[in-house]
Amino acid sequence: MDKDALQCLPDCSGHGTFDVDTHTCTCHARWSGDDCSKEVCDLDCGPHGRCVGESCVCDPGWTGEYCTSKLCDASCSDH
């Protein structure tokens, strides 16, 4: 296969290698999915967060180690 053809193959999101024979990505450790774009994480960040590395990144309005605490509206601190 020439160099130009290789450039057209999927890059597996930069987290795996593409197998030309099976037409699938083989993901590096801690990555999964058809295109190796989903980071494998041992943390359950629930419906209000996502795992990045070894910790949860919470959606806006949510906080806590596992994104389980809703932040109070800023106007609540007035009273």
N, CA, C, O and CB atoms as a CASP TS submission, in Angstrom:
PFRMAT TS
TARGET T0000
AUTHOR 0000-0000-0000
METHOD Language model
MODEL 1
PARENT N/A
ATOM      1  N   MET     1       0.857  -1.175   0.000  1.00  0.00           N
ATOM      2  CA  MET     1       0.000   0.000   0.000  1.00  0.00           C
ATOM      3  C   MET     1       0.904   1.239   0.000  1.00  0.00           C
ATOM      4  O   MET     1       1.883   1.301   0.743  1.00  0.00           O
ATOM      5  CB  MET     1      -0.975  -0.002   1.237  1.00  0.00           C
ATOM      6  N   ASP     2       0.568   2.208  -0.830  1.00  0.00           N
ATOM      7  CA  ASP     2       1.426   3.387  -0.904  1.00  0.00           C
ATOM      8  C   ASP     2       1.091   4.390   0.199  1.00  0.00           C
ATOM      9  O   ASP     2       0.060   4.294   0.865  1.00  0.00           O
ATOM     10  CB  ASP     2       1.294   4.052  -2.274  1.00  0.00           C
ATOM     11  N   LYS     3       1.983   5.340   0.366  1.00  0.00           N
ATOM     12  CA  LYS     3       1.872   6.322   1.436  1.00  0.00           C
ATOM     13  C   LYS     3       0.593   7.155   1.343  1.00  0.00           C
ATOM     14  O   LYS     3      -0.016   7.456   2.369  1.00  0.00           O
ATOM     15  CB  LYS     3       3.073   7.232   1.417  1.00  0.00           C
ATOM     16  N   ASP     4       0.177   7.534   0.134  1.00  0.00           N
ATOM     17  CA  ASP     4      -1.036   8.332  -0.042  1.00  0.00           C
ATOM     18  C   ASP     4      -2.272   7.557   0.400  1.00  0.00           C
ATOM     19  O   ASP     4      -3.167   8.135   1.016  1.00  0.00           O
ATOM     20  CB  ASP     4      -1.184   8.766  -1.504  1.00  0.00           C
ATOM     21  N   ALA     5      -2.338   6.278   0.103  1.00  0.00           N
ATOM     22  CA  ALA     5      -3.484   5.458   0.500  1.00  0.00           C
ATOM     23  C   ALA     5      -3.532   5.307   2.020  1.00  0.00           C
ATOM     24  O   ALA     5      -4.618   5.301   2.600  1.00  0.00           O
ATOM     25  CB  ALA     5      -3.418   4.071  -0.174  1.00  0.00           C
ATOM     26  N   LEU     6      -2.398   5.187   2.661  1.00  0.00           N
ATOM     27  CA  LEU     6      -2.353   5.044   4.111  1.00  0.00           C
ATOM     28  C   LEU     6      -2.908   6.274   4.817  1.00  0.00           C
ATOM     29  O   LEU     6      -3.469   6.155   5.906  1.00  0.00           O
ATOM     30  CB  LEU     6      -0.929   4.785   4.568  1.00  0.00           C
ATOM     31  N   GLN     7      -2.763   7.455   4.219  1.00  0.00           N
ATOM     32  CA  GLN     7      -3.266   8.678   4.825  1.00  0.00           C
ATOM     33  C   GLN     7      -4.790   8.703   4.882  1.00  0.00           C
ATOM     34  O   GLN     7      -5.360   9.437   5.690  1.00  0.00           O
ATOM     35  CB  GLN     7      -2.759   9.882   4.060  1.00  0.00           C
ATOM     36  N   CYS     8      -5.457   7.923   4.047  1.00  0.00           N
ATOM     37  CA  CYS     8      -6.915   7.892   4.000  1.00  0.00           C
ATOM     38  C   CYS     8      -7.514   6.926   5.025  1.00  0.00           C
ATOM     39  O   CYS     8      -8.724   6.941   5.247  1.00  0.00           O
ATOM     40  CB  CYS     8      -7.374   7.508   2.609  1.00  0.00           C
ATOM     41  N   LEU     9      -6.695   6.098   5.644  1.00  0.00           N
ATOM     42  CA  LEU     9      -7.198   5.137   6.626  1.00  0.00           C
ATOM     43  C   LEU     9      -7.575   5.843   7.914  1.00  0.00           C
ATOM     44  O   LEU     9      -6.984   6.868   8.255  1.00  0.00           O
ATOM     45  CB  LEU     9      -6.156   4.047   6.904  1.00  0.00           C
ATOM     46  N   PRO    10      -8.557   5.306   8.638  1.00  0.00           N
ATOM     47  CA  PRO    10      -8.930   5.897   9.934  1.00  0.00           C
ATOM     48  C   PRO    10      -7.736   5.956  10.877  1.00  0.00           C
ATOM     49  O   PRO    10      -6.883   5.069  10.871  1.00  0.00           O
ATOM     50  CB  PRO    10     -10.069   5.095  10.584  1.00  0.00           C
ATOM     51  N   ASP    11      -7.684   7.006  11.684  1.00  0.00           N
ATOM     52  CA  ASP    11      -6.568   7.148  12.624  1.00  0.00           C
ATOM     53  C   ASP    11      -6.923   6.650  14.018  1.00  0.00           C
ATOM     54  O   ASP    11      -6.125   6.781  14.947  1.00  0.00           O
ATOM     55  CB  ASP    11      -6.131   8.601  12.699  1.00  0.00           C
ATOM     56  N   CYS    12      -8.115   6.079  14.170  1.00  0.00           N
ATOM     57  CA  CYS    12      -8.561   5.522  15.457  1.00  0.00           C
ATOM     58  C   CYS    12      -8.471   6.555  16.569  1.00  0.00           C
ATOM     59  O   CYS    12      -8.109   6.238  17.703  1.00  0.00           O
ATOM     60  CB  CYS    12      -7.727   4.289  15.825  1.00  0.00           C
ATOM     61  N   SER    13      -8.806   7.794  16.229  1.00  0.00           N
ATOM     62  CA  SER    13      -8.836   8.923  17.171  1.00  0.00           C
ATOM     63  C   SER    13      -7.493   9.181  17.845  1.00  0.00           C
ATOM     64  O   SER    13      -7.432   9.855  18.873  1.00  0.00           O
ATOM     65  CB  SER    13      -9.880   8.675  18.228  1.00  0.00           C
ATOM     66  N   GLY    14      -6.435   8.656  17.277  1.00  0.00           N
ATOM     67  CA  GLY    14      -5.105   8.838  17.867  1.00  0.00           C
ATOM     68  C   GLY    14      -4.865   7.953  19.079  1.00  0.00           C
ATOM     69  O   GLY    14      -3.853   8.092  19.767  1.00  0.00           O
ATOM     70  N   HIS    15      -5.812   7.029  19.344  1.00  0.00           N
ATOM     71  CA  HIS    15      -5.701   6.172  20.529  1.00  0.00           C
ATOM     72  C   HIS    15      -5.727   4.692  20.167  1.00  0.00           C
ATOM     73  O   HIS    15      -6.162   3.860  20.965  1.00  0.00           O
ATOM     74  CB  HIS    15      -6.826   6.481  21.506  1.00  0.00           C
ATOM     75  N   GLY    16      -5.268   4.368  18.976  1.00  0.00           N
ATOM     76  CA  GLY    16      -5.244   2.975  18.556  1.00  0.00           C
ATOM     77  C   GLY    16      -4.619   2.841  17.187  1.00  0.00           C
ATOM     78  O   GLY    16      -4.154   3.817  16.599  1.00  0.00           O
ATOM     79  N   THR    17      -4.615   1.603  16.681  1.00  0.00           N
ATOM     80  CA  THR    17      -4.074   1.343  15.352  1.00  0.00           C
ATOM     81  C   THR    17      -5.148   0.668  14.503  1.00  0.00           C
ATOM     82  O   THR    17      -5.942  -0.132  14.998  1.00  0.00           O
ATOM     83  CB  THR    17      -2.792   0.461  15.431  1.00  0.00           C
ATOM     84  N   PHE    18      -5.154   1.004  13.227  1.00  0.00           N
ATOM     85  CA  PHE    18      -6.141   0.455  12.303  1.00  0.00           C
ATOM     86  C   PHE    18      -5.595  -0.794  11.651  1.00  0.00           C
ATOM     87  O   PHE    18      -4.485  -0.787  11.120  1.00  0.00           O
ATOM     88  CB  PHE    18      -6.533   1.488  11.237  1.00  0.00           C
ATOM     89  N   ASP    19      -6.380  -1.886  11.687  1.00  0.00           N
ATOM     90  CA  ASP    19      -6.005  -3.146  11.066  1.00  0.00           C
ATOM     91  C   ASP    19      -6.627  -3.189   9.671  1.00  0.00           C
ATOM     92  O   ASP    19      -7.850  -3.232   9.533  1.00  0.00           O
ATOM     93  CB  ASP    19      -6.465  -4.369  11.934  1.00  0.00           C
ATOM     94  N   VAL    20      -5.784  -3.177   8.645  1.00  0.00           N
ATOM     95  CA  VAL    20      -6.248  -3.136   7.259  1.00  0.00           C
ATOM     96  C   VAL    20      -7.016  -4.407   6.906  1.00  0.00           C
ATOM     97  O   VAL    20      -7.979  -4.348   6.141  1.00  0.00           O
ATOM     98  CB  VAL    20      -5.063  -2.951   6.302  1.00  0.00           C
ATOM     99  N   ASP    21      -6.610  -5.542   7.444  1.00  0.00           N
ATOM    100  CA  ASP    21      -7.260  -6.810   7.100  1.00  0.00           C
ATOM    101  C   ASP    21      -8.677  -6.908   7.670  1.00  0.00           C
ATOM    102  O   ASP    21      -9.589  -7.363   6.978  1.00  0.00           O
ATOM    103  CB  ASP    21      -6.422  -7.977   7.607  1.00  0.00           C
ATOM    104  N   THR    22      -8.871  -6.489   8.919  1.00  0.00           N
ATOM    105  CA  THR    22     -10.184  -6.617   9.554  1.00  0.00           C
ATOM    106  C   THR    22     -11.011  -5.332   9.466  1.00  0.00           C
ATOM    107  O   THR    22     -12.201  -5.336   9.779  1.00  0.00           O
ATOM    108  CB  THR    22     -10.014  -7.010  11.008  1.00  0.00           C
ATOM    109  N   HIS    23     -10.383  -4.241   9.041  1.00  0.00           N
ATOM    110  CA  HIS    23     -11.031  -2.926   8.946  1.00  0.00           C
ATOM    111  C   HIS    23     -11.573  -2.472  10.300  1.00  0.00           C
ATOM    112  O   HIS    23     -12.663  -1.905  10.379  1.00  0.00           O
ATOM    113  CB  HIS    23     -12.169  -2.966   7.917  1.00  0.00           C
ATOM    114  N   THR    24     -10.811  -2.722  11.359  1.00  0.00           N
ATOM    115  CA  THR    24     -11.204  -2.318  12.711  1.00  0.00           C
ATOM    116  C   THR    24     -10.019  -1.656  13.413  1.00  0.00           C
ATOM    117  O   THR    24      -8.862  -1.828  13.029  1.00  0.00           O
ATOM    118  CB  THR    24     -11.712  -3.540  13.530  1.00  0.00           C
ATOM    119  N   CYS    25     -10.349  -0.902  14.444  1.00  0.00           N
ATOM    120  CA  CYS    25      -9.321  -0.280  15.270  1.00  0.00           C
ATOM    121  C   CYS    25      -9.011  -1.192  16.459  1.00  0.00           C
ATOM    122  O   CYS    25      -9.911  -1.786  17.053  1.00  0.00           O
ATOM    123  CB  CYS    25      -9.773   1.130  15.754  1.00  0.00           C
ATOM    124  N   THR    26      -7.744  -1.290  16.790  1.00  0.00           N
ATOM    125  CA  THR    26      -7.317  -1.946  18.022  1.00  0.00           C
ATOM    126  C   THR    26      -6.891  -0.820  18.950  1.00  0.00           C
ATOM    127  O   THR    26      -5.906  -0.128  18.692  1.00  0.00           O
ATOM    128  CB  THR    26      -6.141  -3.003  17.777  1.00  0.00           C
ATOM    129  N   CYS    27      -7.641  -0.642  20.032  1.00  0.00           N
ATOM    130  CA  CYS    27      -7.440   0.514  20.907  1.00  0.00           C
ATOM    131  C   CYS    27      -6.293   0.307  21.887  1.00  0.00           C
ATOM    132  O   CYS    27      -6.026  -0.808  22.335  1.00  0.00           O
ATOM    133  CB  CYS    27      -8.713   0.812  21.672  1.00  0.00           C
ATOM    134  N   HIS    28      -5.623   1.411  22.208  1.00  0.00           N
ATOM    135  CA  HIS    28      -4.614   1.416  23.265  1.00  0.00           C
ATOM    136  C   HIS    28      -5.310   1.213  24.609  1.00  0.00           C
ATOM    137  O   HIS    28      -6.530   1.340  24.712  1.00  0.00           O
ATOM    138  CB  HIS    28      -3.794   2.748  23.256  1.00  0.00           C
ATOM    139  N   ALA    29      -4.529   0.901  25.627  1.00  0.00           N
ATOM    140  CA  ALA    29      -5.079   0.729  26.974  1.00  0.00           C
ATOM    141  C   ALA    29      -5.837   1.989  27.385  1.00  0.00           C
ATOM    142  O   ALA    29      -5.410   3.101  27.074  1.00  0.00           O
ATOM    143  CB  ALA    29      -3.951   0.413  27.996  1.00  0.00           C
ATOM    144  N   ARG    30      -6.944   1.819  28.074  1.00  0.00           N
ATOM    145  CA  ARG    30      -7.798   2.875  28.612  1.00  0.00           C
ATOM    146  C   ARG    30      -8.646   3.571  27.557  1.00  0.00           C
ATOM    147  O   ARG    30      -9.226   4.620  27.837  1.00  0.00           O
ATOM    148  CB  ARG    30      -6.958   3.889  29.313  1.00  0.00           C
ATOM    149  N   TRP    31      -8.735   3.004  26.327  1.00  0.00           N
ATOM    150  CA  TRP    31      -9.577   3.570  25.273  1.00  0.00           C
ATOM    151  C   TRP    31     -10.426   2.467  24.669  1.00  0.00           C
ATOM    152  O   TRP    31      -9.987   1.320  24.575  1.00  0.00           O
ATOM    153  CB  TRP    31      -8.719   4.263  24.179  1.00  0.00           C
ATOM    154  N   SER    32     -11.654   2.812  24.255  1.00  0.00           N
ATOM    155  CA  SER    32     -12.547   1.824  23.666  1.00  0.00           C
ATOM    156  C   SER    32     -13.422   2.473  22.607  1.00  0.00           C
ATOM    157  O   SER    32     -13.309   3.668  22.334  1.00  0.00           O
ATOM    158  CB  SER    32     -13.412   1.163  24.745  1.00  0.00           C
ATOM    159  N   GLY    33     -14.295   1.671  22.015  1.00  0.00           N
ATOM    160  CA  GLY    33     -15.195   2.151  20.981  1.00  0.00           C
ATOM    161  C   GLY    33     -14.695   1.762  19.603  1.00  0.00           C
ATOM    162  O   GLY    33     -13.534   1.392  19.430  1.00  0.00           O
ATOM    163  N   ASP    34     -15.587   1.851  18.623  1.00  0.00           N
ATOM    164  CA  ASP    34     -15.223   1.481  17.255  1.00  0.00           C
ATOM    165  C   ASP    34     -14.051   2.305  16.735  1.00  0.00           C
ATOM    166  O   ASP    34     -13.231   1.809  15.961  1.00  0.00           O
ATOM    167  CB  ASP    34     -16.417   1.649  16.332  1.00  0.00           C
ATOM    168  N   ASP    35     -13.974   3.570  17.164  1.00  0.00           N
ATOM    169  CA  ASP    35     -12.903   4.454  16.697  1.00  0.00           C
ATOM    170  C   ASP    35     -11.957   4.858  17.825  1.00  0.00           C
ATOM    171  O   ASP    35     -11.199   5.818  17.683  1.00  0.00           O
ATOM    172  CB  ASP    35     -13.497   5.698  16.057  1.00  0.00           C
ATOM    173  N   CYS    36     -11.996   4.131  18.947  1.00  0.00           N
ATOM    174  CA  CYS    36     -11.112   4.364  20.105  1.00  0.00           C
ATOM    175  C   CYS    36     -11.257   5.775  20.674  1.00  0.00           C
ATOM    176  O   CYS    36     -10.281   6.353  21.152  1.00  0.00           O
ATOM    177  CB  CYS    36      -9.655   4.125  19.708  1.00  0.00           C
ATOM    178  N   SER    37     -12.465   6.329  20.625  1.00  0.00           N
ATOM    179  CA  SER    37     -12.665   7.698  21.101  1.00  0.00           C
ATOM    180  C   SER    37     -13.219   7.764  22.520  1.00  0.00           C
ATOM    181  O   SER    37     -13.336   8.853  23.082  1.00  0.00           O
ATOM    182  CB  SER    37     -13.593   8.427  20.169  1.00  0.00           C
ATOM    183  N   LYS    38     -13.562   6.616  23.111  1.00  0.00           N
ATOM    184  CA  LYS    38     -14.149   6.619  24.446  1.00  0.00           C
ATOM    185  C   LYS    38     -13.098   6.208  25.472  1.00  0.00           C
ATOM    186  O   LYS    38     -12.550   5.107  25.419  1.00  0.00           O
ATOM    187  CB  LYS    38     -15.373   5.673  24.512  1.00  0.00           C
ATOM    188  N   GLU    39     -12.829   7.119  26.405  1.00  0.00           N
ATOM    189  CA  GLU    39     -11.852   6.828  27.444  1.00  0.00           C
ATOM    190  C   GLU    39     -12.466   5.883  28.476  1.00  0.00           C
ATOM    191  O   GLU    39     -13.557   6.130  28.989  1.00  0.00           O
ATOM    192  CB  GLU    39     -11.362   8.131  28.117  1.00  0.00           C
ATOM    193  N   VAL    40     -11.760   4.813  28.767  1.00  0.00           N
ATOM    194  CA  VAL    40     -12.214   3.856  29.770  1.00  0.00           C
ATOM    195  C   VAL    40     -11.900   4.441  31.136  1.00  0.00           C
ATOM    196  O   VAL    40     -10.784   4.895  31.389  1.00  0.00           O
ATOM    197  CB  VAL    40     -11.536   2.451  29.582  1.00  0.00           C
ATOM    198  N   CYS    41     -12.885   4.426  32.005  1.00  0.00           N
ATOM    199  CA  CYS    41     -12.708   5.022  33.318  1.00  0.00           C
ATOM    200  C   CYS    41     -13.393   4.146  34.345  1.00  0.00           C
ATOM    201  O   CYS    41     -14.463   3.595  34.088  1.00  0.00           O
ATOM    202  CB  CYS    41     -13.264   6.464  33.361  1.00  0.00           C
ATOM    203  N   ASP    42     -12.779   4.018  35.506  1.00  0.00           N
ATOM    204  CA  ASP    42     -13.346   3.211  36.572  1.00  0.00           C
ATOM    205  C   ASP    42     -14.329   3.994  37.431  1.00  0.00           C
ATOM    206  O   ASP    42     -14.971   3.411  38.305  1.00  0.00           O
ATOM    207  CB  ASP    42     -12.246   2.655  37.434  1.00  0.00           C
ATOM    208  N   LEU    43     -14.465   5.295  37.209  1.00  0.00           N
ATOM    209  CA  LEU    43     -15.347   6.129  38.025  1.00  0.00           C
ATOM    210  C   LEU    43     -16.725   6.235  37.389  1.00  0.00           C
ATOM    211  O   LEU    43     -16.848   6.360  36.170  1.00  0.00           O
ATOM    212  CB  LEU    43     -14.744   7.527  38.217  1.00  0.00           C
ATOM    213  N   ASP    44     -17.755   6.185  38.218  1.00  0.00           N
ATOM    214  CA  ASP    44     -19.113   6.415  37.746  1.00  0.00           C
ATOM    215  C   ASP    44     -19.455   7.869  38.036  1.00  0.00           C
ATOM    216  O   ASP    44     -19.775   8.223  39.171  1.00  0.00           O
ATOM    217  CB  ASP    44     -20.138   5.437  38.426  1.00  0.00           C
ATOM    218  N   CYS    45     -19.389   8.701  37.022  1.00  0.00           N
ATOM    219  CA  CYS    45     -19.648  10.125  37.187  1.00  0.00           C
ATOM    220  C   CYS    45     -21.121  10.462  37.021  1.00  0.00           C
ATOM    221  O   CYS    45     -21.496  11.635  37.030  1.00  0.00           O
ATOM    222  CB  CYS    45     -18.827  10.917  36.198  1.00  0.00           C
ATOM    223  N   GLY    46     -21.950   9.453  36.870  1.00  0.00           N
ATOM    224  CA  GLY    46     -23.388   9.662  36.799  1.00  0.00           C
ATOM    225  C   GLY    46     -23.813  10.421  35.558  1.00  0.00           C
ATOM    226  O   GLY    46     -23.022  10.619  34.637  1.00  0.00           O
ATOM    227  N   PRO    47     -25.071  10.846  35.541  1.00  0.00           N
ATOM    228  CA  PRO    47     -25.599  11.528  34.362  1.00  0.00           C
ATOM    229  C   PRO    47     -25.179  12.993  34.245  1.00  0.00           C
ATOM    230  O   PRO    47     -25.485  13.646  33.247  1.00  0.00           O
ATOM    231  CB  PRO    47     -27.086  11.448  34.374  1.00  0.00           C
ATOM    232  N   HIS    48     -24.471  13.518  35.271  1.00  0.00           N
ATOM    233  CA  HIS    48     -24.115  14.942  35.263  1.00  0.00           C
ATOM    234  C   HIS    48     -22.617  15.179  35.179  1.00  0.00           C
ATOM    235  O   HIS    48     -22.138  16.251  35.550  1.00  0.00           O
ATOM    236  CB  HIS    48     -24.654  15.611  36.498  1.00  0.00           C
ATOM    237  N   GLY    49     -21.874  14.195  34.696  1.00  0.00           N
ATOM    238  CA  GLY    49     -20.436  14.358  34.574  1.00  0.00           C
ATOM    239  C   GLY    49     -19.847  13.323  33.641  1.00  0.00           C
ATOM    240  O   GLY    49     -20.532  12.410  33.179  1.00  0.00           O
ATOM    241  N   ARG    50     -18.559  13.484  33.373  1.00  0.00           N
ATOM    242  CA  ARG    50     -17.855  12.515  32.538  1.00  0.00           C
ATOM    243  C   ARG    50     -16.460  12.322  33.116  1.00  0.00           C
ATOM    244  O   ARG    50     -15.891  13.222  33.736  1.00  0.00           O
ATOM    245  CB  ARG    50     -17.789  12.986  31.043  1.00  0.00           C
ATOM    246  N   CYS    51     -15.938  11.157  32.904  1.00  0.00           N
ATOM    247  CA  CYS    51     -14.628  10.834  33.453  1.00  0.00           C
ATOM    248  C   CYS    51     -13.539  11.314  32.498  1.00  0.00           C
ATOM    249  O   CYS    51     -13.592  11.065  31.294  1.00  0.00           O
ATOM    250  CB  CYS    51     -14.499   9.313  33.709  1.00  0.00           C
ATOM    251  N   VAL    52     -12.566  11.999  33.053  1.00  0.00           N
ATOM    252  CA  VAL    52     -11.390  12.426  32.304  1.00  0.00           C
ATOM    253  C   VAL    52     -10.185  12.033  33.140  1.00  0.00           C
ATOM    254  O   VAL    52      -9.995  12.537  34.247  1.00  0.00           O
ATOM    255  CB  VAL    52     -11.411  13.980  31.995  1.00  0.00           C
ATOM    256  N   GLY    53      -9.383  11.144  32.613  1.00  0.00           N
ATOM    257  CA  GLY    53      -8.245  10.651  33.382  1.00  0.00           C
ATOM    258  C   GLY    53      -8.732   9.859  34.572  1.00  0.00           C
ATOM    259  O   GLY    53      -9.369   8.819  34.403  1.00  0.00           O
ATOM    260  N   GLU    54      -8.455  10.317  35.742  1.00  0.00           N
ATOM    261  CA  GLU    54      -8.836   9.614  36.966  1.00  0.00           C
ATOM    262  C   GLU    54      -9.817  10.413  37.820  1.00  0.00           C
ATOM    263  O   GLU    54      -9.938  10.158  39.018  1.00  0.00           O
ATOM    264  CB  GLU    54      -7.601   9.295  37.779  1.00  0.00           C
ATOM    265  N   SER    55     -10.523  11.380  37.219  1.00  0.00           N
ATOM    266  CA  SER    55     -11.475  12.158  37.998  1.00  0.00           C
ATOM    267  C   SER    55     -12.673  12.545  37.139  1.00  0.00           C
ATOM    268  O   SER    55     -12.632  12.463  35.911  1.00  0.00           O
ATOM    269  CB  SER    55     -10.804  13.411  38.576  1.00  0.00           C
ATOM    270  N   CYS    56     -13.739  12.968  37.811  1.00  0.00           N
ATOM    271  CA  CYS    56     -14.961  13.383  37.127  1.00  0.00           C
ATOM    272  C   CYS    56     -14.904  14.871  36.805  1.00  0.00           C
ATOM    273  O   CYS    56     -14.463  15.679  37.622  1.00  0.00           O
ATOM    274  CB  CYS    56     -16.202  13.065  37.985  1.00  0.00           C
ATOM    275  N   VAL    57     -15.354  15.217  35.614  1.00  0.00           N
ATOM    276  CA  VAL    57     -15.536  16.609  35.216  1.00  0.00           C
ATOM    277  C   VAL    57     -17.040  16.814  35.137  1.00  0.00           C
ATOM    278  O   VAL    57     -17.724  16.191  34.324  1.00  0.00           O
ATOM    279  CB  VAL    57     -14.809  16.949  33.834  1.00  0.00           C
ATOM    280  N   CYS    58     -17.541  17.686  35.985  1.00  0.00           N
ATOM    281  CA  CYS    58     -18.988  17.865  36.128  1.00  0.00           C
ATOM    282  C   CYS    58     -19.561  18.822  35.091  1.00  0.00           C
ATOM    283  O   CYS    58     -18.896  19.753  34.636  1.00  0.00           O
ATOM    284  CB  CYS    58     -19.313  18.373  37.517  1.00  0.00           C
ATOM    285  N   ASP    59     -20.816  18.563  34.732  1.00  0.00           N
ATOM    286  CA  ASP    59     -21.564  19.477  33.866  1.00  0.00           C
ATOM    287  C   ASP    59     -21.804  20.775  34.628  1.00  0.00           C
ATOM    288  O   ASP    59     -21.767  20.779  35.858  1.00  0.00           O
ATOM    289  CB  ASP    59     -22.918  18.841  33.401  1.00  0.00           C
ATOM    290  N   PRO    60     -22.049  21.878  33.918  1.00  0.00           N
ATOM    291  CA  PRO    60     -22.355  23.136  34.599  1.00  0.00           C
ATOM    292  C   PRO    60     -23.542  22.960  35.554  1.00  0.00           C
ATOM    293  O   PRO    60     -24.543  22.333  35.207  1.00  0.00           O
ATOM    294  CB  PRO    60     -22.657  24.246  33.568  1.00  0.00           C
ATOM    295  N   GLY    61     -23.414  23.517  36.747  1.00  0.00           N
ATOM    296  CA  GLY    61     -24.476  23.438  37.740  1.00  0.00           C
ATOM    297  C   GLY    61     -24.359  22.242  38.665  1.00  0.00           C
ATOM    298  O   GLY    61     -25.195  22.063  39.551  1.00  0.00           O
ATOM    299  N   TRP    62     -23.333  21.418  38.475  1.00  0.00           N
ATOM    300  CA  TRP    62     -23.134  20.227  39.300  1.00  0.00           C
ATOM    301  C   TRP    62     -21.718  20.219  39.859  1.00  0.00           C
ATOM    302  O   TRP    62     -20.799  20.763  39.245  1.00  0.00           O
ATOM    303  CB  TRP    62     -23.402  18.939  38.484  1.00  0.00           C
ATOM    304  N   THR    63     -21.543  19.604  41.017  1.00  0.00           N
ATOM    305  CA  THR    63     -20.247  19.565  41.674  1.00  0.00           C
ATOM    306  C   THR    63     -20.117  18.273  42.476  1.00  0.00           C
ATOM    307  O   THR    63     -21.037  17.457  42.520  1.00  0.00           O
ATOM    308  CB  THR    63     -20.057  20.799  42.586  1.00  0.00           C
ATOM    309  N   GLY    64     -18.982  18.108  43.094  1.00  0.00           N
ATOM    310  CA  GLY    64     -18.715  16.931  43.917  1.00  0.00           C
ATOM    311  C   GLY    64     -17.795  15.956  43.214  1.00  0.00           C
ATOM    312  O   GLY    64     -17.597  16.027  42.001  1.00  0.00           O
ATOM    313  N   GLU    65     -17.241  15.054  43.984  1.00  0.00           N
ATOM    314  CA  GLU    65     -16.288  14.085  43.453  1.00  0.00           C
ATOM    315  C   GLU    65     -16.888  13.267  42.310  1.00  0.00           C
ATOM    316  O   GLU    65     -16.199  12.940  41.343  1.00  0.00           O
ATOM    317  CB  GLU    65     -15.814  13.158  44.562  1.00  0.00           C
ATOM    318  N   TYR    66     -18.185  12.937  42.428  1.00  0.00           N
ATOM    319  CA  TYR    66     -18.858  12.136  41.407  1.00  0.00           C
ATOM    320  C   TYR    66     -19.996  12.898  40.731  1.00  0.00           C
ATOM    321  O   TYR    66     -20.888  12.287  40.141  1.00  0.00           O
ATOM    322  CB  TYR    66     -19.394  10.857  42.022  1.00  0.00           C
ATOM    323  N   CYS    67     -19.970  14.229  40.813  1.00  0.00           N
ATOM    324  CA  CYS    67     -20.953  15.108  40.162  1.00  0.00           C
ATOM    325  C   CYS    67     -22.378  14.813  40.619  1.00  0.00           C
ATOM    326  O   CYS    67     -23.307  14.805  39.811  1.00  0.00           O
ATOM    327  CB  CYS    67     -20.862  14.963  38.646  1.00  0.00           C
ATOM    328  N   THR    68     -22.543  14.573  41.911  1.00  0.00           N
ATOM    329  CA  THR    68     -23.858  14.219  42.443  1.00  0.00           C
ATOM    330  C   THR    68     -24.521  15.361  43.211  1.00  0.00           C
ATOM    331  O   THR    68     -25.667  15.228  43.641  1.00  0.00           O
ATOM    332  CB  THR    68     -23.733  13.017  43.343  1.00  0.00           C
ATOM    333  N   SER    69     -23.818  16.480  43.389  1.00  0.00           N
ATOM    334  CA  SER    69     -24.380  17.598  44.156  1.00  0.00           C
ATOM    335  C   SER    69     -24.718  18.755  43.220  1.00  0.00           C
ATOM    336  O   SER    69     -23.875  19.232  42.461  1.00  0.00           O
ATOM    337  CB  SER    69     -23.391  18.064  45.257  1.00  0.00           C
ATOM    338  N   LYS    70     -25.964  19.188  43.295  1.00  0.00           N
ATOM    339  CA  LYS    70     -26.397  20.323  42.474  1.00  0.00           C
ATOM    340  C   LYS    70     -25.958  21.607  43.164  1.00  0.00           C
ATOM    341  O   LYS    70     -26.156  21.776  44.367  1.00  0.00           O
ATOM    342  CB  LYS    70     -27.950  20.310  42.248  1.00  0.00           C
ATOM    343  N   LEU    71     -25.363  22.506  42.392  1.00  0.00           N
ATOM    344  CA  LEU    71     -24.964  23.809  42.935  1.00  0.00           C
ATOM    345  C   LEU    71     -26.191  24.664  43.142  1.00  0.00           C
ATOM    346  O   LEU    71     -27.139  24.605  42.358  1.00  0.00           O
ATOM    347  CB  LEU    71     -23.960  24.523  42.001  1.00  0.00           C
ATOM    348  N   CYS    72     -26.175  25.456  44.192  1.00  0.00           N
ATOM    349  CA  CYS    72     -27.262  26.390  44.444  1.00  0.00           C
ATOM    350  C   CYS    72     -27.150  27.561  43.486  1.00  0.00           C
ATOM    351  O   CYS    72     -26.057  27.957  43.083  1.00  0.00           O
ATOM    352  CB  CYS    72     -27.246  26.877  45.908  1.00  0.00           C
ATOM    353  N   ASP    73     -28.288  28.099  43.137  1.00  0.00           N
ATOM    354  CA  ASP    73     -28.321  29.301  42.324  1.00  0.00           C
ATOM    355  C   ASP    73     -27.626  30.411  43.115  1.00  0.00           C
ATOM    356  O   ASP    73     -27.820  30.525  44.325  1.00  0.00           O
ATOM    357  CB  ASP    73     -29.794  29.699  41.943  1.00  0.00           C
ATOM    358  N   ALA    74     -26.830  31.217  42.444  1.00  0.00           N
ATOM    359  CA  ALA    74     -26.071  32.282  43.117  1.00  0.00           C
ATOM    360  C   ALA    74     -26.982  33.242  43.883  1.00  0.00           C
ATOM    361  O   ALA    74     -26.566  33.809  44.893  1.00  0.00           O
ATOM    362  CB  ALA    74     -25.246  33.064  42.095  1.00  0.00           C
ATOM    363  N   SER    75     -28.197  33.429  43.426  1.00  0.00           N
ATOM    364  CA  SER    75     -29.089  34.366  44.121  1.00  0.00           C
ATOM    365  C   SER    75     -29.560  33.821  45.458  1.00  0.00           C
ATOM    366  O   SER    75     -30.085  34.580  46.272  1.00  0.00           O
ATOM    367  CB  SER    75     -30.294  34.689  43.252  1.00  0.00           C
ATOM    368  N   CYS    76     -29.388  32.528  45.712  1.00  0.00           N
ATOM    369  CA  CYS    76     -29.810  31.953  47.004  1.00  0.00           C
ATOM    370  C   CYS    76     -28.913  32.433  48.150  1.00  0.00           C
ATOM    371  O   CYS    76     -29.333  32.437  49.308  1.00  0.00           O
ATOM    372  CB  CYS    76     -29.787  30.410  46.935  1.00  0.00           C
ATOM    373  N   SER    77     -27.696  32.831  47.832  1.00  0.00           N
ATOM    374  CA  SER    77     -26.788  33.283  48.892  1.00  0.00           C
ATOM    375  C   SER    77     -27.169  34.669  49.434  1.00  0.00           C
ATOM    376  O   SER    77     -26.655  35.089  50.470  1.00  0.00           O
ATOM    377  CB  SER    77     -25.352  33.313  48.367  1.00  0.00           C
ATOM    378  N   ASP    78     -28.058  35.371  48.745  1.00  0.00           N
ATOM    379  CA  ASP    78     -28.513  36.672  49.209  1.00  0.00           C
ATOM    380  C   ASP    78     -29.363  36.541  50.489  1.00  0.00           C
ATOM    381  O   ASP    78     -29.402  37.458  51.310  1.00  0.00           O
ATOM    382  CB  ASP    78     -29.317  37.372  48.101  1.00  0.00           C
ATOM    383  N   HIS    79     -30.031  35.409  50.645  1.00  0.00           N
ATOM    384  CA  HIS    79     -30.914  35.224  51.794  1.00  0.00           C
ATOM    385  C   HIS    79     -30.677  33.865  52.398  1.00  0.00           C
ATOM    386  O   HIS    79     -31.323  33.506  53.382  1.00  0.00           O
ATOM    387  CB  HIS    79     -32.388  35.384  51.394  1.00  0.00           C
TER
END
